[in-house]
Amino acid sequence: MEQKRTWLPHLENSIPEKLNGNKISMYAIALEGWRRGLTLKFSYIFADDKIKVVYSLANEEKEHQFAVSRGDKVTKEAISICINKDITKEYLEKANVPVPEGKGFNEAQADSDIIQYAKELGFPVVIKPTDGLSGKGVVVNIQNEEMLREAISYVREQLAYSNVVVERYFEGEDFRIYIMGDQVIGAVTRVPANVVGDGKRTIKQLIKLKNKARNKNPNLQRRPIKLDHELEKTLNLINYTIDSIPSKGERVILNTKSNISTGGEPVDVTDQLTPEIKKIAVQAAKAIPGLIHCAVDMLVDKENNNGVVLEINSKPQIGAHLFPMEGKAVNIPRAIIDYYFPETKEDPIPHRDMYTFDIMEILNILTNGIAKEVKVPRIPKLRQSFKCYTVSGRVQGVGYQRWVKKIANKLKLHGFVKNLSNGDVQIVVAGYVGNVKKMRSILESESPLKAVVKNVKEQNWEKPVQIGFKQILDEIDLEDYEKLKKDKLTLEQEIKALEQKYKEIASSRTWRISQPVRKILDVLRKTGR
């Protein structure tokens, strides 16, 4: 599959390994704006009893606020409508947008009401939460009353979604189409989680292999195929369990839903959209007042060239467009920044794709309450040089890294320094050409007192460099550091507990009464009696 996909070159090697989901969307858009020379600030807000990170991009004339992929030109009214699937459907129907026939049920309505309506509508049906996210709680292709009762119990009781929507099941391919204004920017189809048998391994073993492949995709690496209720139920329909061994070449579907969060695989289909399907998607977005950009989820019947709109997301994750398992990536961040800051389309900074910023450190600072706002340093605009120096000699364990960092900061260089397993030190620097040359000269002619430099080898550096300069600890040093932190915390807790116990003893009646005796025993100890 990897050979059939093409990702955006400026994002490869720019996405941190630990970043996932909404954070990839946020980072990719923020990075695009920052690389165009815009001022970037991150801050946090409290929403739904959680700390949520938001960000802003600004130039000398204006500033725009963003939450994940949603900008401030999307109105509060549009957000409110999109959150509620039942209300969204009302707006779509008024605009003559094709939607599946269905009805919403609130918590006051009994399960029997849902079952009666489904019978009248006719099986198969779909049930989903009115305000669910990421496909959670969506049960499709329910064939009979028994399956519906199971689905209701799962959604209403197990997942605690009291308000649900029941719809007629529409047979079609699942498309997510990204809209900006009246234009279709990109589209992905989501293939349900699946494995292909080799005649030897069990489904459980094949899932493990598939998850290893997903880990190579920045958008999927923290979204494995899970062995959950939905998967077991889907396998039961074909009389399989996770211990079954599919025949060689047999494709086994593991989930009836195709959401990325449930193990689905994104495939770009932007070039496959017909004018008719594009028209429906744009019409759906326009049906919601104040919805400037969004994702429209559709089921598409390719054979008959028609489809229905399932829902609209005002704050969609865009990682599927950026990192499809098959097809070409679509630059959604560029479209968003072009819309909010059209003046930045021209005169791009030549070396801009060579710089990144430490989003993980920023998230750590904000979510731990260390600061309320973090302003990212501006991307350098002078002519830049990117070099890697390998220094050999006695340069480990002698304070060499600290010395290098001090020099780099003095020269306003970006990059990092780290020890190599062969005893050398690797130094990557980026910055103004003249200062990079000075760094080379200093490395060859100076060193801290205990260090002995034998050779400095220079190479061009072609991967993105984070703004700022860092020391990268050895893995063993990092493990020792983390262990010391835990040990220190444990000791502090033990000392605190002992101090509390001492206070309790010291204030007790027995301790006060025995004080004269303890004084006499202390004197006897000192005199040796």
ABEGO torsion letter per residue (X at the ends): XAAABBBBAAABGABBAABBEAAAAAAAAAAAAAAAGBBBBBBBBBBGGBBBBBBBBBBAABBBBBBEABBAABBAAAAAAAABAAAAAAAAAAAGBBBBBBBBBBAABBAAAAAAAAAAAEOBBBBBBAABBGGBGBBBGBABAAAAAAAAAAAAAAAGBABBBBBBBBBBBBBBBBBBEABBABBBBBBBBBBBBAGABBAAAAAAAAAAAAAABAAAAABBBBBBAAAAAAAAAAGBBAABBBBBGBBBBABABABAAAGBBBBBAAAABBAAAAAAAAAAAAABBGBABBBBBBBBBAAAGBBBBABBBABBBAAAAABBABEBBBBAAAAAAAAABAAAABGBBAAAAABBBBAAAAAAAAAAGABABBBBBBBBABBBBBBBBBBBEBABGAGAAAAAAAAAAAAGBBEBBBBBAAGBBBBBBBEBAAAAAAAAAAAAABBBAABBBABBBBBBBABBBBBEBBBBBBAAAAAAAAAAAAAAAAAAAAAAAAAAAAAAAAABAAAAAAAAAAAAAAAAAAAGX
